Amino acid sequence: MDFLKKHGHNQIKICVSGAAETGHCGIDALDKAKELGREIARQGAVLVTGATTGFPLWAAMGAKEAGGISVGLSPAASEREHVEVYKLPLDYLDLVIYTGFGYPGRDLLLTRSSDAVICGSMSSPSLLKTASRSASTKDLGRWTRNSKKFSRRAIGRTTK
């Protein structure tokens, strides 16, 4: 057990998924996403995102503000492809893993490698797509425009 304490392999990994395009998000979505990231960091968990823009990027900003760890799984095969082809940021990420699997493969790895998934400012079809890609028992929750706090009741637990 000392090995786990020394290396931190037992840290909870929380995936924050959500709208990359934020035109439909509420006016306080940035603040909510940053607060979510800060709270993940305060709880000692690792934030995991799809290394993308919008809500996940804002959560990463908050996590870094609070001194947390932020990991991004990219759909690209390299940093160059990530930036030039996918037009995705590298900011606020301590580590970027270049999967080379495109968005569907990246999303599968993202949800499978996390202990829980929080979806913020996301349309219902996107939410269902994220839930189906988890393909295992995961805690899923939705952080909506009207949410005062995270609620697991909105989604529940997948049981594939």
C-alpha positions as CSV (number, residue, x, y, z in Angstrom):
1,M,0.0,0.0,0.0
2,D,2.9,2.4,0.5
3,F,3.5,2.1,-3.2
4,L,0.1,3.6,-3.9
5,K,0.7,6.4,-1.5
6,K,4.1,7.2,-2.9
7,H,3.0,7.2,-6.6
8,G,-0.6,8.4,-6.3
9,H,-2.0,5.7,-8.5
10,N,-5.0,5.5,-6.3
11,Q,-6.1,9.1,-7.1
12,I,-9.7,9.3,-8.4
13,K,-9.8,10.4,-12.0
14,I,-12.8,12.6,-12.9
15,C,-13.6,13.1,-16.6
16,V,-15.2,16.4,-17.5
17,S,-16.9,16.3,-20.9
18,G,-19.0,19.0,-22.4
19,A,-19.6,21.5,-25.1
20,A,-16.6,22.4,-27.1
21,E,-18.7,24.9,-29.0
22,T,-20.1,27.2,-26.3
23,G,-22.5,29.5,-28.1
24,H,-25.5,27.7,-26.5
25,C,-24.1,27.7,-23.0
26,G,-25.5,29.9,-20.3
27,I,-23.7,33.2,-19.5
28,D,-22.3,31.7,-16.3
29,A,-21.0,28.4,-17.9
30,L,-17.4,29.6,-17.7
31,D,-17.6,30.3,-14.0
32,K,-19.4,27.0,-13.3
33,A,-16.8,25.0,-15.3
34,K,-13.9,26.7,-13.5
35,E,-15.5,26.1,-10.1
36,L,-16.1,22.4,-11.1
37,G,-12.4,22.1,-12.0
38,R,-11.4,23.8,-8.7
39,E,-13.5,21.5,-6.7
40,I,-12.1,18.4,-8.4
41,A,-8.6,19.7,-7.5
42,R,-9.6,20.5,-3.9
43,Q,-10.8,17.0,-3.5
44,G,-7.5,15.6,-4.6
45,A,-8.8,14.0,-7.8
46,V,-7.2,14.2,-11.2
47,L,-9.2,16.1,-13.9
48,V,-9.3,14.2,-17.2
49,T,-10.6,15.9,-20.4
50,G,-10.6,15.4,-24.1
51,A,-7.9,18.0,-24.5
52,T,-10.5,20.3,-26.2
53,T,-12.0,23.7,-26.1
54,G,-15.1,25.0,-24.2
55,F,-16.4,23.5,-21.0
56,P,-13.6,21.0,-20.5
57,L,-11.0,23.6,-21.1
58,W,-12.6,25.9,-18.6
59,A,-12.7,23.1,-16.0
60,A,-9.0,22.6,-16.7
61,M,-8.4,26.3,-16.1
62,G,-10.1,26.0,-12.7
63,A,-8.2,22.8,-11.7
64,K,-4.9,24.5,-12.5
65,E,-5.9,27.6,-10.6
66,A,-6.4,25.4,-7.5
67,G,-3.1,23.6,-8.0
68,G,-4.7,20.4,-9.4
69,I,-3.5,17.9,-12.0
70,S,-5.1,18.0,-15.5
71,V,-4.7,15.3,-18.1
72,G,-6.0,15.6,-21.7
73,L,-6.6,12.7,-24.1
74,S,-6.3,14.0,-27.6
75,P,-7.9,12.5,-30.7
76,A,-4.7,13.4,-32.6
77,A,-1.7,11.2,-33.1
78,S,0.8,14.0,-32.4
79,E,1.1,17.5,-31.0
80,R,1.3,18.9,-34.4
81,E,-1.9,17.2,-35.6
82,H,-3.6,18.2,-32.3
83,V,-2.9,21.9,-32.9
84,E,-2.8,22.2,-36.7
85,V,-5.5,19.7,-37.8
86,Y,-7.8,19.5,-34.9
87,K,-7.2,23.1,-33.8
88,L,-7.2,22.1,-30.2
89,P,-5.4,23.9,-27.3
90,L,-2.5,22.7,-25.1
91,D,-3.2,25.2,-22.4
92,Y,-3.9,24.1,-18.8
93,L,-2.9,20.5,-19.3
94,D,-0.1,18.9,-17.3
95,L,0.0,15.9,-19.7
96,V,-1.5,15.3,-23.1
97,I,-1.8,11.8,-24.4
98,Y,-2.1,11.6,-28.2
99,T,-4.3,8.7,-28.9
100,G,-4.4,8.8,-32.7
101,F,-7.9,7.3,-32.6
102,G,-10.0,10.3,-33.7
103,Y,-12.9,11.6,-31.6
104,P,-14.8,8.3,-31.2
105,G,-11.7,6.4,-30.0
106,R,-10.6,9.3,-27.8
107,D,-14.0,9.4,-26.2
108,L,-14.0,5.7,-25.5
109,L,-10.6,5.9,-23.8
110,L,-11.7,9.1,-21.9
111,T,-14.7,7.5,-20.4
112,R,-13.1,4.1,-19.7
113,S,-10.1,5.5,-18.0
114,S,-12.0,7.7,-15.6
115,D,-13.7,6.8,-12.4
116,A,-16.6,9.1,-13.0
117,V,-17.8,11.3,-15.9
118,I,-19.4,14.8,-15.5
119,C,-21.0,16.3,-18.5
120,G,-21.4,20.1,-18.6
121,S,-23.4,22.3,-21.0
122,M,-24.0,19.4,-23.3
123,S,-26.9,18.6,-25.6
124,S,-28.9,15.4,-24.8
125,P,-27.7,13.5,-27.9
126,S,-24.1,14.3,-27.0
127,L,-24.8,13.2,-23.4
128,L,-26.2,9.9,-24.5
129,K,-23.3,9.4,-26.9
130,T,-20.9,9.9,-24.0
131,A,-22.8,7.6,-21.8
132,S,-22.9,4.8,-24.4
133,R,-19.2,5.2,-25.0
134,S,-18.4,4.6,-21.3
135,A,-19.5,0.9,-21.9
136,S,-18.9,0.0,-18.3
137,T,-20.2,0.9,-14.9
138,K,-19.5,4.6,-14.4
139,D,-21.0,7.3,-12.3
140,L,-22.4,9.9,-14.8
141,G,-23.7,13.3,-13.9
142,R,-24.8,16.4,-15.7
143,W,-23.8,19.9,-14.9
144,T,-26.4,22.1,-16.5
145,R,-26.9,25.8,-17.1
146,N,-29.4,25.9,-14.2
147,S,-27.4,23.7,-11.8
148,K,-26.4,25.1,-8.5
149,K,-24.3,22.0,-7.9
150,F,-23.4,18.7,-9.5
151,S,-26.3,16.2,-9.5
152,R,-25.9,12.6,-10.2
153,R,-29.7,12.1,-10.4
154,A,-29.8,13.5,-13.9
155,I,-28.1,10.5,-15.4
156,G,-27.4,7.9,-12.8
157,R,-25.1,4.9,-13.4
158,T,-24.4,3.1,-16.6
159,T,-24.6,-0.7,-16.4
160,K,-23.2,-2.1,-19.6
